[in-house]
Amino acid sequence: MLALAAFAVPSQGVAADEYTRRAVATTQLSVTDLAAGKRDRLEFGIGEFKGWLDRRGEWYVEGDVSHVGLLCAEYETGLRFGKGSPGCTNIEWLSEVHYGSRRTQCNGATVRHAAWHNEPALEGQFDRITCAERVIRCTGNCK
């Protein structure tokens, strides 16, 4: 069904102050496209995050982000999309990371982030996308 891999080190193309959560995109057919058999929206995620990408290039992601320590840091949640083999290995990234949320977190807080972005360039890539990666960027007192 869904596969998820958590990485302790940044994946290719992600800076050292960022970490990722990767998931295989699953498909959901909309009622209007059932006759044509075309995917209208990809859904992805498991556990602490989930989201979707639609055929027009609009995406949404939500999930918890935890901060360690008392001093504050600023966290941003973003997504990028790619095409990979089963389990999202050997990924060819089809988009850059785009961020949609920015929150300041302090005192060991876990905060629910929700992000939305419209990326029209993904419209032409939609049928190739099999993987989504949530990227968290931290600035400040990051541990």
Secondary structure as GFF3:
##gff-version 3
##sequence-region A 1 143
A	DSSP	beta_strand	4	6	.	.	.	ID=ss1
A	DSSP	beta_strand	18	28	.	.	.	ID=ss2
A	DSSP	three_ten_helix	31	33	.	.	.	ID=ss3
A	DSSP	beta_strand	41	46	.	.	.	ID=ss4
A	DSSP	beta_strand	49	54	.	.	.	ID=ss5
A	DSSP	beta_strand	58	66	.	.	.	ID=ss6
A	DSSP	beta_strand	73	85	.	.	.	ID=ss7
A	DSSP	beta_strand	89	93	.	.	.	ID=ss8
A	DSSP	beta_strand	98	105	.	.	.	ID=ss9
A	DSSP	beta_strand	110	118	.	.	.	ID=ss10
A	DSSP	three_ten_helix	120	128	.	.	.	ID=ss11
A	DSSP	beta_strand	131	140	.	.	.	ID=ss12
###
